[in-house]
Amino acid sequence: MKILDAINEQANFELESAYVYLTMSSYMADQDMAGMKHFMDLQAKEEIEHAEKMIGFLQEVGYAVKYRPLDPGDGKFDSLLDVFKKALAHEKQVTENIYKLVDLARKEDYKPAESMLQWYVDEQVEEEDNFNTLVTQLERAGSNWGALYQIDHYLSKR
């Protein structure tokens, strides 16, 4: 089934997402933004959990999971805001991928995949909202370090 191959690819993309967030975490560490680093570390762990959930599903239905090399990107960012804008764009790509998976599951009339994927549809609403909010806050903060440190402190509590 094409849907199982596509879920396998998305599981790899979720693992790659963890690496992307770890490059962002490293940038935050270099900027002495411990709260933002903490936030990105948790995002990375969440992406691994997302991949594990897909992998578990694939294994339950008897699919032999295949792994591919992961590309974390170049790890170069222009600013704190740039990091969060790129994270938001990345989450929008994940959302698009999930929607395509749902469409494929429906096309192939494979209800187990459609059911499993609904959790991801709901999760992406939350992910995009979180990053939209942070991008807005960082845009408003501009270069005001007091405001940036408040955002950093807030993210350390996640």
N, C-alpha and C positions, 0 to 999 in steps of 0.2 A: 504494500500500500504506500502510495506517495505521502500520505499524511504522516506515517511513522518516520519515513526518511526526513521529512520536513521538521518534525518535532526533534529528531536527533540533531539536526542542524541548529535548531533554536537552542537546544541544551548547550551546544558548543558556544553559541553566541552569548548565552548567559554566563558561561565560564569566562569568555573573553571580556564581558562587561565587568566582571570582578577585577580583572587585570587593568582595565581602563580606570576604574575607580581607585585602584591602588596607585596608579601613576598620579592621579589627582591628589591622593593622600600624601604622596611623597612631596609634591609641589607645596601643599599646605604646611607640611613639616618644615620645608625650606623657608617658608614665609613666617614661621613662628606662630601659626594659627592652629593651636592644639585642638580647639573645639571643632574647627572645620576638618582637620585631619581625622579626628574621632568620627565625625559624621561620615566621611568617605570610607573609613575602615568598616563601619557598620554597613554601608551600602555594598561594599565588596562581599562581605559575609552573606548579605541578603541575596545577592546574585548567585552565589554558590548554592545557597538553599533552593533558589528557583531552579537551577540546573539539576540539582539532586532530585527534586520532585519530578521533573520531566524524565530523568533517567530511570527513576523508580517505576514510573508509569510504563515506560518502554519495556523494561525488564519484566514487569508483571504480565504484559501481553505477549511475551516471548520474542521480543525484538532484540537482536544483538547490537548493542550500542557501539558506535564508532566515534573515536575522538580524532580531532584534527589539531594542527598547530594553532596557537592563539597569538593574536596581534594586539598588544596593548596600546598601540599608537606611539607617537614620538615623545610623549610626556612633556611637551612644550606648551606653555600657557603664557598669555600676556598679562593676566591680572587675576585677582580673586573672582571678579565678575566673569571673566572669560571662562574660567573653570566651570562655573555653575551654568553658564550659557551652553557650553559644550555638553555638560551632563544632561541638561534639559533636552538638547537636540538628540542625544543618545537615547534617552528614554522615549522620545517620540518615535525613533526608529524601532525600538523594542515594541512599542504599541502597534505600529504598522505591521511588524512581523507577526504579532499575536493575532491581529485581525485577519491576516492572510491565512494563518493556520486554522482559525475558526471557519473561514469560508471554505477551505479545502476539506476540513472534516465534514462539513455539511454537504459539499459536492460529492464526497465519497460515501456519504451517509454512514459515518463511523461515529456512533453516539458516544462510546467511551472517551474518545479524544475530545469531542465537543464538550462533554461534561467536565473533563479535567481542565480544559482550556478556559472555562468560564471563570475560574479562580484568578487566572492571569489577566483576563479582561478587567475584572474588578480591581486587581492590584495596580494595574497601570493607571487607572484614574487617580489613585492615591499618589503614585510616584510622580506623575506629571504635575499634580497640584502642589506637592512639596517643592519641587524644583522651580515651578512658576513663582511661588511665593518667595523663595530665596532669591531668585533673579530680581524680582521687583524690589525686595528689601535692599539688595546690594546696589541696584541702580539708584535708589533713593539716597543711600548712604554716600555714594560717590567716593570721594577721597577723604571723608571724615573718619579719621582713625578711631575716634571715640565710638561712633556708630558701628564701625567694622568690628571693634573688639566686643561690643555688646552682642552682635550677631554671632561672633565666635563663641562667646560665653554661652549663649542660648543653645548653640549646636553641641556644646560639650555635655549638655544635660540629656541628650537623646538616649 
